[in-house]
Amino acid sequence: MQLDVSDLNEFYATALGQTARRLLAHRIRARWRGVSGTTLIGLGYASPYLGAFRGEARRVGALMPETQGALIWPKNAPTQSVLVEEDRLPLADGSVDRLLVVHCIEVAERGRSLLREIWRVLTPEGRLMLVAPNRRGVWARLDNTPFGQGRPYSRRQLEALLVEAMFTPLDWGGALYLPPFGRKMLLRSATAWERLGAALSPAFAGVIIAEARKELVAPIGKPAKARALRGLVLAGRRAG
């Protein structure tokens, strides 16, 4: 099942969505602290997690797959989002230092081609951070959130996918240990759920967070040609 940008936008406007964003953003930001002077790109529906890097990274942009649709991002500043084909990114070879993938790999029609394209656009020292639903977690078992759509992954499956695409996993983590329900009392204790879950049952996180490094052992095939963009230009619709 493909994710729709309107449904994603609506989810992140709810109390549960805002809590999930806060918890996951904390994990992402804790891993990527030193991004000054870098080009940092989000792929999928990563815009809720990119705001923390604006003003620090030299360039920040959001690439939104055509199967999902696009929104103008950010709302009150020059547009930094663009609609793309997931395996033909409009970026030059070796032009991205950090690439964050959220709400993408689990619904990608061609996951291996997607990772090969990510490999192409990353710099030799580039880093990929991949967020995917955990097949052992509760969030992947319920379809009331975007994390319950598409194909969930185990750590072993993600590792095999990354290694095949010539990435070396550097760090593994998880987030969203609280059950995916919007009850106020549950959401108020979200931080406690995260601490307890990480300490007592790390394998049952709602999402797996994998950071990987691009390897340069050998070429991975001839990449599909795509026109590189000097600036990111929107090809979608405005958020409500």
Residue pairs with C-beta under 8 A, 6 or more apart in sequence:
1 107
1 149
1 150
2 67
2 68
2 107
2 150
3 45
3 68
3 103
3 107
3 146
3 149
3 150
4 68
4 69
5 45
5 64
5 68
5 69
5 70
5 71
5 236
6 69
7 146
8 45
8 68
8 103
8 146
9 71
9 239
9 240
11 17
11 145
11 146
12 18
12 20
12 21
12 48
14 182
15 182
15 184
15 187
16 145
16 180
16 181
16 182
16 187
17 145
19 178
19 187
19 190
20 145
20 147
20 176
20 180
20 206
21 48
21 49
22 190
23 175
23 176
23 178
23 190
23 191
23 194
24 49
24 102
24 131
24 175
24 176
24 207
24 209
25 48
25 49
25 52
26 175
27 173
27 174
27 175
27 209
28 49
28 52
28 100
28 129
28 131
28 209
29 52
31 129
31 171
31 173
31 209
31 211
32 40
32 53
32 98
32 100
32 127
32 129
35 53
35 56
35 57
35 97
35 98
36 56
36 57
36 58
37 57
37 58
38 57
38 58
38 59
38 97
38 98
39 57
39 58
39 59
39 61
39 95
39 96
39 97
39 98
40 50
40 53
40 57
40 59
40 60
40 61
40 96
40 97
40 98
40 99
40 100
41 60
41 61
41 62
41 63
41 91
41 96
41 98
41 99
41 100
41 121
42 49
42 50
42 60
42 61
42 62
42 63
42 99
42 100
42 101
42 102
43 63
43 65
43 86
43 89
43 99
43 100
43 101
43 102
43 104
43 118
44 63
44 64
44 65
44 68
44 101
44 102
44 103
44 104
44 105
45 64
45 68
45 102
45 103
45 104
45 146
46 62
46 100
46 101
46 102
46 103
46 104
47 62
47 64
47 71
47 73
47 74
47 81
48 102
49 100
49 102
50 60
50 62
50 73
50 100
51 74
53 60
54 60
54 74
57 98
60 80
61 80
61 81
61 82
61 232
62 73
62 80
62 81
62 82
62 232
63 81
63 82
63 84
63 89
63 232
64 70
64 71
64 81
64 82
64 83
64 84
64 236
65 83
65 84
65 85
65 86
65 104
65 108
66 83
66 84
66 85
66 86
67 86
67 107
67 109
68 103
68 107
69 83
69 236
69 237
70 81
70 82
70 83
70 234
70 235
70 236
70 237
71 81
71 236
71 237
71 238
71 239
72 79
72 81
72 234
72 236
72 237
72 238
72 239
73 79
73 80
73 81
73 239
74 80
75 239
79 232
79 233
79 234
80 232
81 232
81 234
81 236
82 90
82 229
82 232
82 233
82 234
82 235
82 236
83 234
83 235
83 236
84 90
85 226
86 104
86 108
86 109
86 110
86 113
86 114
86 117
87 110
87 113
87 114
87 116
87 117
87 224
88 117
88 224
88 225
88 226
89 117
89 118
89 120
89 121
89 226
90 226
90 227
90 228
90 229
91 121
91 226
91 228
91 229
92 121
92 228
93 120
93 121
93 223
94 120
94 121
94 122
94 123
94 124
94 126
95 121
95 123
95 228
96 121
96 122
96 123
96 126
97 122
97 123
97 125
97 126
97 127
98 126
98 127
98 129
99 118
99 121
99 122
99 126
99 127
99 128
99 129
100 129
100 131
101 118
101 128
101 129
101 130
101 131
102 131
103 131
103 146
104 114
105 111
105 114
105 130
105 132
105 153
106 132
106 133
106 149
106 150
106 151
106 152
106 153
107 149
107 150
107 151
108 114
111 161
112 161
112 164
112 165
115 161
115 162
115 164
115 165
115 167
116 165
116 220
116 221
116 223
117 223
117 224
118 128
118 165
119 165
119 166
119 167
119 214
119 220
120 220
120 223
122 128
122 214
123 214
124 214
124 216
125 213
125 214
126 213
126 214
127 170
127 211
127 212
127 213
127 214
128 162
128 167
128 211
128 212
128 213
128 214
129 209
129 210
129 211
129 212
130 158
130 162
130 208
130 209
130 210
130 211
130 212
131 207
131 208
131 209
132 152
132 153
132 158
132 207
132 208
132 210
133 139
133 140
133 147
133 148
133 150
133 151
133 152
133 153
133 206
133 207
133 208
134 140
134 152
134 153
134 154
134 174
134 204
134 205
134 206
134 207
134 208
135 152
135 153
135 154
135 157
136 154
136 203
136 204
137 152
137 174
137 176
137 204
137 205
137 206
137 207
138 179
138 180
138 204
138 206
139 145
139 147
139 148
139 176
139 180
139 206
139 207
140 147
140 148
140 152
140 206
141 148
142 148
142 180
143 149
144 180
145 180
147 176
147 180
147 206
147 207
148 180
153 161
153 208
154 208
155 172
155 208
155 210
158 169
158 208
158 210
159 169
159 210
162 168
162 169
162 210
162 212
163 169
165 220
166 214
166 215
166 217
166 218
166 220
167 212
167 213
167 214
167 215
168 212
168 213
168 215
169 210
169 211
169 212
170 211
170 212
170 213
171 210
171 211
172 208
172 209
172 210
172 211
173 205
173 208
173 209
173 210
174 197
174 198
174 202
174 203
174 205
174 206
174 207
174 208
174 209
175 194
175 205
175 206
175 207
175 209
176 194
176 205
176 206
176 207
177 193
177 194
177 196
177 197
177 198
177 201
177 204
177 205
177 206
178 186
178 187
178 189
178 190
178 193
178 194
178 197
178 206
179 186
180 206
186 193
197 204
197 205
198 205
